[in-house]
Amino acid sequence: MPKVVFRDDYIKITTGENLSTFGTSYSQTLNDGITIEVKNPKARMIQFKSRTAEFTDGPATGTLLDLPEHTSSLDAPEWHVDAAKKTSVYYDEGGACKRTTTATTFADQPDISRDAELLFEQDKSLEQMKSYRVKNEFRALCFILVDGKVTRFVQWYRQKENGHSEYTNVVATDKINAIPLDFLQIIDKDGYSRPILA
């Protein structure tokens, strides 16, 4: 069921959206997405992502899993550019975007389907090892731009634990009007060209 979690005169953020009209996914049903609607038909978005997977039971409870493109420390999240094309840093060039004459809508539904993971333990054979439940979390930091200027900053998380998924920590602000240097350097590190900013 769609739920508007933030709205002002410029931006509307909705969770629980059916995203089937935005595209297809081979890994999940697109019926629990998030959309960010900006009241400007020329809006662009640069999104950064960070993932964690944490054991929630067993002998390693509270331990983060060491997985590719996952953060190994909650104190120092590892951020990456979230873009479908290596040729452009802009999220909306990947297709999860719709434009009308008055607005731009960005959509996402990160896969957080991992429910359990095998715990590798020293001095145990593979047959003796067990799988334990994990909590998945996807964090997004989004910079909305129009004509090269940052007009909004949006933060949101999607997490799944014990079979239940939800969107949390949805924040939108106009207090941030530039992309911080740390994130411009992430763009460099991930092999993208920096956007031309006004």
Disulfide bonds with the S-S distance in Angstrom:
none
